[in-house]
Amino acid sequence: MLTRRETMKLLAAIFAGTGAIFVQLGTGLRLVWAGTGKRILPKGTPMHILTGKNPAYLDTSQLEVTPLNKFETMGTTNFSVAPHIWRLRVTGAVERPSTFSYVDLIARPAVERNVLLICPGFFAFNGRWKGVMVKDLLAAATVTPGVTKVEFGGPNGPLEKTHRFPLEEAQSDRFLLAYEVNGDALPQKHGFPMRLVAEGHYGARWVKYIDRITAIAP
């Protein structure tokens, strides 16, 4: 029978050719992809142990979707707007400032992604988010040369919240505006009619009740 040390050496040798290694984690083993530096979360990982982790360094490809009734939330939860009144405006340093209704957006090609949301020290959940890619909305408005950041904001008034991201991130496949989660319409407390899903970022940056995207040049 192999000793523990011999077993670890054998596993390391097996995975050396694939860019993956096993490392010690307490009394168990953790698989890490050497190429990305991300920790692979195995199926069955308890959500509560992730509340102190940075989502940018977690691989959630094996993680189950959290039931919607297990989702928690922070910040504003009671903002209300009728979907037929709500509009999303894409403005700033763009050639064609654009306005989209709720119907416009849900009629566009949609994507679905499993994305982990972490509120540090409080909760974590893995949702199946459906929506439109931010990069497609920016492309429709045509971002002008010199833009370095994109600001997401909502809602207007005393509950206003904004956050800026580098343009290259906003144009990546990791950013979408979600109108559904786990197959249901986005609940009001989670940002209906639309919220930003920013994969790899903490939930505080996932702007809820979003109504504007602004391209910013220096």
N, C-alpha and C positions, 0 to 999 in steps of 0.2 A: 504494500500500500504506500502511495506517495505521501510524503510529509507535506505540511502546509507550504513550506518554502519551495519545495519541488513543484507543487501544483501551481503556484504563482509563476514560477519560472516557465513552466510549460505553457500556461495560458498566454504569457507575454510573448513567447516564441510563436505561438499560433497566430496571434493578431498582429505581429510585427509587420507582416507584409501588407496589411490592410490599413495601416495608419491608426490602429486602435490599440489601447493598452488597458490593463487592469491595474488599479491602484488600491491601496489599503484605505478603508473607510470604517473606523471603529472596529467591529469584529467581523465585518464583511468586506465585499469587494465592490468597487465602482468602476463602470466602464466609461472611459473618456476617449473621445476622438482626438487624437494628437494633432490632426490637421487643423481643426477649428478651435480646440480648447474648450469645447462645450461638454458639459456633463449630460449624459444620456439618462433621462428619467425613465426607469422601467415601469411597465404596466403595474398598477396597484400602488404607486407612490402616494403616500398620504399628503393631502394638500397642505396640512398645517405645518409640515416641516419645510415648506418652500417660502414661508412668509419672510424669512430673512435672507433670501437668495436674490441675486440679480438676474432677471429674465434674459438678459443679453447673453448669458453664459450657460443657458439650459437648452438641451435638445428635447423637445416634447413630442417627438414623432411617435413614441410608443405610449404616450399618456392618454388615459381615457378622458372622455368629455364629462365635465361635471354637470349633474342635473341642474336645471334652471332654478329649482326651488332651493338649491344650496348656494346660489350666488349671494354674495353680500355686496354692500356698496358704501361709499363715503361721499361727502360733498353734497351738493344740491341734488335732491331727489324728487322735488314736487313742481318743477317747472312744467308748464302745460302750454301747448300750442296746437291749434287745429292743423292737420296735415294739408288741407286745401289752402291754407293761408301761408304756411311756412315756405320760405325760399332759401336756397343756398346760393350765395354770390361768390364768384371767383374773380377777384379784382387785383389791383396793385400794378406791378410791372408786367402787364400782359398786353398782347396786341388786341385781343378780343375779350373784353370783360364779359363774363357770362353769368346768367341766372338760370337756376334749375329748380323746378318744382319737385315735390315728393314723387308725383307720378312720372315725371321725366326720369328721375334717378332709378326708380325700381323697374323702369322699362329698358334701361341700359343693360348691356352684358354684365352678368353678375359673377362673382367668385365666392367660394366658401373656403374658409381656412380655420383650422384648429389653432387657437392662439391663447397663450397663458397670460392671465392678468394677475399681477401681484401688487398688493398694497402693503408695503413693508411694515412688518410687525403686527399686522391685523388679519389679513386673509389672502388666499390665493384660490383661483379657480380657472379651469381650462374650458373655454367655450368654443362652440362651432359657429363662427361669425359669417354672415352673408352680407355682401354689399358690393359697392363699386370701387374700383381702384382709383386712388387719388391721382396717380400719374396720368390716367385717362382724362380726368377733368382738367388737369393742368395742360395737357396736350390740346384739348379742345379750346382752351383760352389762349394758347401759344405764349409761353413764358418768354420774355425778352432776354437778350444777352445781358449778362451782368448780375442776374438774380442769384443770390447766394442762400437765401433762407425763405421758408414758407411758414406763414403764421396761420394757425387754426383758432377760430374764435367762436364763442357762443355761451349762453344766449346774450342778447343785448340787455342793457339795464344793470341793476344792482347785483345780479347773479352772474355777471360777465366773467368768463374765464378764457384765457388765451395761452397758447404755447407755441414756440417757434422751434423748427427743426431745419437742419441743413437741406438744401434743395435735393442733393443726391439721395438722401433718405426718403424724402417725400415722394420722389420719383421711383422708388424701389417697389418690389412686389410685397413688401412688408407693411405697407400703409393702405388702408381702405376705410371707406365710410360705411358703417354697418347699419342696416335697417332690420335685420333679423338675427336671432341668436338661438341656437339649438332647434331650429325649425319654426320658431315662433316669432311674431313681430316683437321688435325691441321693446321691452317694458318701459314705462314712463320713468321709473326710478333709475333705469340704466341709460337714459339719454334719448328716448324717443322724441323726434322721429329719426334722427341720425346721431351716431357718435363715432369719433375717430377710434380706429383700432391701430395701434402703433406697436407692432410686434418687436419685442426686445426692450421695450421701455416700461417703466412702472406705470400703474394705472392712473396716477395723478396727472399724467400727460395725455391720457386718452380723453380728450375734450368731449364732454357730453353736450347734447342739445345744439350741436354745431350748426351755425348758419352762415359762416363765411370762411373763405380761404384766400389769403392775401400773399401774393408773390412780392418779395422784398429785395430791392437792390440797394447797395451801399449808398 
